[in-house]
Amino acid sequence: MNTLHPNIRVKVKKLIVLAEKELGIRLQVTSAFRSWKEQAQLYNQGRSSPGQIVTHAKAGESYHNYGLAFDVVEIRSGRPIWKNPNWQKK
């Protein structure tokens, strides 16, 4: 989380507190700033390297490359819920 732009970092902290306080959902940041090399590796996943496609953003096209994006996972009973059906709700 410390790799996020300072303005975003403050908002992310507020979001995490609000989610727990208002919704009873504990969130943990799993990814924030990514180098262009890291983003390129993720973009290549499922294309030129093994695995499932996880992003459609090439290096330089992701807000992660500028510290302006973050990913979270819900924590329940001390464990991350990676395949969380709640993320599909609208």
C-alpha positions in Angstrom: 0.0 0.0 0.0 3.0 2.3 0.6 3.7 2.2 -3.1 0.4 4.0 -4.0 0.4 7.7 -4.7 -0.1 9.5 -1.4 -3.5 10.9 -2.4 -4.8 7.5 -3.4 -3.3 5.9 -0.3 -5.5 8.1 2.0 -8.6 7.1 0.0 -7.7 3.4 0.1 -7.3 3.5 3.9 -10.7 5.2 4.2 -12.3 2.6 1.9 -10.9 -0.3 3.9 -12.1 1.2 7.2 -15.5 2.0 5.7 -16.0 -1.5 4.2 -15.3 -3.1 7.6 -17.3 -0.7 9.6 -20.4 -0.4 7.4 -20.4 -3.8 5.6 -18.5 -6.0 7.9 -16.1 -6.9 5.1 -12.4 -7.0 5.9 -10.3 -6.1 2.8 -6.5 -6.4 2.3 -4.6 -4.7 -0.5 -2.8 -7.4 -2.6 -1.3 -5.2 -5.3 -0.6 -1.6 -5.8 2.2 -0.1 -7.8 3.6 -2.3 -10.6 6.7 -1.7 -12.6 6.3 -1.8 -16.4 8.1 -5.1 -16.4 5.7 -6.6 -13.9 2.7 -5.3 -15.9 4.2 -6.8 -19.1 4.6 -10.2 -17.4 0.9 -10.1 -16.3 -0.2 -9.0 -19.7 1.7 -11.9 -21.3 0.1 -14.4 -19.0 -2.4 -16.4 -21.0 -1.0 -15.1 -24.2 2.7 -15.8 -24.7 3.3 -17.4 -21.2 1.3 -20.1 -19.3 -1.8 -19.2 -17.2 -5.1 -17.4 -17.5 -5.4 -13.9 -18.9 -5.6 -11.6 -15.9 -5.3 -8.2 -17.5 -6.0 -6.4 -20.7 -3.7 -3.5 -20.0 -0.2 -3.5 -21.5 2.8 -2.0 -19.7 2.2 1.8 -19.4 -1.6 1.4 -20.0 -2.4 0.3 -16.4 -3.0 2.8 -13.6 -1.0 0.4 -11.4 2.1 1.6 -13.3 1.6 5.1 -11.8 0.6 4.1 -8.3 -3.1 5.0 -9.0 -4.7 1.5 -8.8 -4.9 -1.2 -6.3 -6.4 -4.7 -6.0 -8.0 -6.1 -2.8 -9.0 -9.5 -1.5 -11.7 -10.1 1.2 -10.3 -11.8 4.4 -12.7 -14.1 6.2 -11.6 -16.1 9.3 -8.1 -15.0 8.7 -8.0 -16.4 5.1 -8.2 -14.7 1.7 -11.2 -15.4 -0.4 -9.7 -15.5 -3.9 -12.8 -16.8 -5.7 -15.3 -14.5 -4.1 -18.8 -14.6 -5.6 -19.5 -11.1 -4.2 -17.2 -9.5 -6.8 -19.7 -10.6 -9.5 -22.6 -8.7 -7.9 -23.9 -5.5 -9.4 
